[in-house]
Amino acid sequence: MSITEEEISKTFAQMAERSTPPKLTPEQLNAIDLLIFGKTDKEVAESIGVGRNTISKWYKNAFFIAELNARREGLWKDAKLRLKSLAYEAVDVLSNGYIAQTRK
């Protein structure tokens, strides 16, 4: 099954007509920053000056969750890269220590 140019053009036109997703509020963005660093919902609510129920409601907002997940993924990606770069050095340190112990 092949897609015609007309179908592609129609799809692009439909995509262009869609409204942009709503922006998150500064409070929501601050909450996301605190959540990705391990703060509890209660701590986040107190820090940004909203009720804990508000944080719970934000968890039902698809855009809030998408941003939270994207930021978490970014942190994990950075952490994995750092671990990979340290792994070679760690193996060298362990190997040198092992070799030094076996020569005694």
C-alpha beads as a LAMMPS data file, in Angstrom:
LAMMPS data file: protein, C-alpha beads

104 atoms
103 bonds

1 atom types
1 bond types

-500.0 500.0 xlo xhi
-500.0 500.0 ylo yhi
-500.0 500.0 zlo zhi

Masses

1 110.0

Atoms # bond

1 1 1 0.000 0.000 0.000
2 1 1 1.498 3.319 -1.018
3 1 1 0.503 6.764 0.097
4 1 1 -0.280 9.325 -2.543
5 1 1 1.042 12.866 -2.527
6 1 1 -2.532 14.072 -2.102
7 1 1 -2.931 12.033 1.103
8 1 1 0.356 13.357 2.436
9 1 1 -0.668 16.945 1.661
10 1 1 -4.023 16.423 3.331
11 1 1 -2.374 15.010 6.456
12 1 1 0.058 17.946 6.660
13 1 1 -2.831 20.385 6.247
14 1 1 -4.710 18.715 9.110
15 1 1 -1.618 18.860 11.307
16 1 1 -1.168 22.556 10.591
17 1 1 -4.751 23.260 11.651
18 1 1 -4.247 21.785 15.103
19 1 1 -3.872 24.238 17.907
20 1 1 -0.630 24.368 19.818
21 1 1 -0.643 22.538 23.134
22 1 1 -1.292 24.698 26.175
23 1 1 1.782 25.955 27.960
24 1 1 2.470 24.888 31.503
25 1 1 2.329 27.531 34.193
26 1 1 5.482 28.678 36.000
27 1 1 4.190 26.855 39.103
28 1 1 3.836 23.624 37.138
29 1 1 7.329 23.983 35.687
30 1 1 8.734 24.658 39.168
31 1 1 6.879 21.613 40.481
32 1 1 8.411 19.471 37.757
33 1 1 11.891 20.718 38.654
34 1 1 11.348 19.762 42.287
35 1 1 9.741 16.401 41.493
36 1 1 12.582 15.222 39.283
37 1 1 14.987 15.874 42.132
38 1 1 13.008 13.646 44.474
39 1 1 10.818 16.030 46.443
40 1 1 7.506 14.635 47.668
41 1 1 4.182 16.051 46.514
42 1 1 3.749 17.670 49.924
43 1 1 7.193 19.307 49.785
44 1 1 6.562 20.538 46.259
45 1 1 3.181 21.994 47.182
46 1 1 4.664 23.838 50.168
47 1 1 7.618 25.120 48.128
48 1 1 5.553 26.604 45.329
49 1 1 2.610 27.729 47.443
50 1 1 -0.192 25.495 46.205
51 1 1 -2.261 22.797 47.871
52 1 1 -1.275 19.155 47.664
53 1 1 -4.543 18.493 45.814
54 1 1 -3.348 20.833 43.074
55 1 1 -0.267 18.687 42.558
56 1 1 -2.527 15.613 42.373
57 1 1 -4.655 17.322 39.712
58 1 1 -1.561 18.152 37.672
59 1 1 -0.742 14.444 37.509
60 1 1 -3.933 14.087 35.448
61 1 1 -2.744 16.731 32.959
62 1 1 -1.209 14.966 29.949
63 1 1 1.056 17.935 29.162
64 1 1 2.348 18.077 32.743
65 1 1 3.082 14.339 32.723
66 1 1 4.729 14.528 29.300
67 1 1 7.060 17.310 30.458
68 1 1 7.801 15.523 33.739
69 1 1 8.651 12.310 31.875
70 1 1 10.763 14.152 29.300
71 1 1 12.808 15.838 32.032
72 1 1 13.217 12.579 33.941
73 1 1 14.378 10.875 30.767
74 1 1 16.872 13.679 30.188
75 1 1 18.316 13.202 33.667
76 1 1 18.582 9.449 33.193
77 1 1 20.253 9.913 29.840
78 1 1 22.847 12.265 31.359
79 1 1 23.429 9.915 34.286
80 1 1 23.911 6.931 31.976
81 1 1 26.447 8.843 29.883
82 1 1 28.372 9.845 33.001
83 1 1 28.387 6.265 34.267
84 1 1 29.615 4.984 30.924
85 1 1 32.447 7.495 30.888
86 1 1 33.438 6.562 34.450
87 1 1 33.206 2.819 33.842
88 1 1 36.468 2.686 31.858
89 1 1 38.313 4.591 34.559
90 1 1 36.796 2.413 37.291
91 1 1 37.881 -0.771 35.512
92 1 1 41.422 0.585 35.213
93 1 1 41.534 1.420 38.930
94 1 1 40.225 -2.023 39.864
95 1 1 42.589 -3.776 37.466
96 1 1 45.593 -1.872 38.759
97 1 1 44.584 -2.640 42.346
98 1 1 44.128 -6.297 41.554
99 1 1 47.468 -6.509 39.771
100 1 1 49.198 -4.776 42.681
101 1 1 47.623 -7.240 45.155
102 1 1 48.607 -10.308 43.160
103 1 1 52.245 -9.173 42.950
104 1 1 52.653 -9.033 46.738

Bonds

1 1 1 2
2 1 2 3
3 1 3 4
4 1 4 5
5 1 5 6
6 1 6 7
7 1 7 8
8 1 8 9
9 1 9 10
10 1 10 11
11 1 11 12
12 1 12 13
13 1 13 14
14 1 14 15
15 1 15 16
16 1 16 17
17 1 17 18
18 1 18 19
19 1 19 20
20 1 20 21
21 1 21 22
22 1 22 23
23 1 23 24
24 1 24 25
25 1 25 26
26 1 26 27
27 1 27 28
28 1 28 29
29 1 29 30
30 1 30 31
31 1 31 32
32 1 32 33
33 1 33 34
34 1 34 35
35 1 35 36
36 1 36 37
37 1 37 38
38 1 38 39
39 1 39 40
40 1 40 41
41 1 41 42
42 1 42 43
43 1 43 44
44 1 44 45
45 1 45 46
46 1 46 47
47 1 47 48
48 1 48 49
49 1 49 50
50 1 50 51
51 1 51 52
52 1 52 53
53 1 53 54
54 1 54 55
55 1 55 56
56 1 56 57
57 1 57 58
58 1 58 59
59 1 59 60
60 1 60 61
61 1 61 62
62 1 62 63
63 1 63 64
64 1 64 65
65 1 65 66
66 1 66 67
67 1 67 68
68 1 68 69
69 1 69 70
70 1 70 71
71 1 71 72
72 1 72 73
73 1 73 74
74 1 74 75
75 1 75 76
76 1 76 77
77 1 77 78
78 1 78 79
79 1 79 80
80 1 80 81
81 1 81 82
82 1 82 83
83 1 83 84
84 1 84 85
85 1 85 86
86 1 86 87
87 1 87 88
88 1 88 89
89 1 89 90
90 1 90 91
91 1 91 92
92 1 92 93
93 1 93 94
94 1 94 95
95 1 95 96
96 1 96 97
97 1 97 98
98 1 98 99
99 1 99 100
100 1 100 101
101 1 101 102
102 1 102 103
103 1 103 104
